Amino acid sequence: MARLLSQVLKEEEVLKYGHIVECGRQDLVGKYVGWTAQIVESKFQAARGGILFIDEAYSLVEDNRTYGAEAINTIVQEMENYRDEVIVIFAGYPEKMQEFLEQNEGLASRIAFHLNFPDYSPVELTQILDLMLEKSEYRMDERTREKCFSICADACREENYGNGRFVRNLLDHAIMRQADRPDSGASEWYAGKRGGMSSDSGRFRDDRTEKETTEPADRVLRRANSIKIKPAVKCRKRKHVIQYMHEDCGSAKHVAI
């Protein structure tokens, strides 16, 4: 959202350059006395003509043993010094951000707009998954899509489940599980970026080899978070072979790339 906003403001000539300087607590708080103020000022200088995006800004007040308070005070001062050159965006969860704003009396008065983005619905999460699949050159059939919708619906009932990050992790784990499963009677899978991951009768298929897997799609998604693999790299017959060893069963699978 911040990147889209920077593009719009650049086109409207509100910002000179329209670039974004992203930072978090670790990028603003120094280790020693006097370092924090200099670090914060350098971030504002780097963001001149653009946007300074401070992610999880509430973390600056979560540890009283560090120089988070000094960082907040310096941010307030620099917001006034660079008010015509830098747009500052503070991002974080609503409840924690309210506590953050209460830490400095001058901070809340310098923030003109408050935007609250509600959590994605299961339908929107599934649409995000479709976009990620298309970008990664994978695909899934309707049965698998319905199963993913059910998983997203369960996730939406939890607090701070991650929204789009949850979908990305779900897809990453499914792809990893798909790549690690052998076909019946075969011990090697040839992996490349092109092709797709689809499901026939509830089974994932790797379109790059046109071979069906042997495990139902719902089990793949349900077990995605429990996969533990140890990578080791070796070379055989002029091909780089990645060997994955399952900790739970001790069996080895190979993926040639």
WOTA-V498525 format. One record per helix or strand. SS is the DSSP state (H for helix, E for strand). FROM is the first residue (numbers start at 1). TO is the last residue. If there is no record, write none. Layout:
ss->SS from->FROM to->TO
ss->SS from->FROM to->TO
This chain:
ss->H from->2 to->11
ss->E from->20 to->23
ss->H from->25 to->28
ss->H from->35 to->46
ss->E from->51 to->55
ss->H from->57 to->61
ss->H from->68 to->81
ss->E from->87 to->91
ss->H from->94 to->101
ss->H from->105 to->109
ss->H from->122 to->135
ss->H from->142 to->155
ss->H from->164 to->180
ss->E from->188 to->190
ss->E from->197 to->200
ss->E from->203 to->206
ss->E from->211 to->216
ss->H from->217 to->222
ss->H from->224 to->226
ss->E from->229 to->236
ss->E from->239 to->246
ss->E from->252 to->256
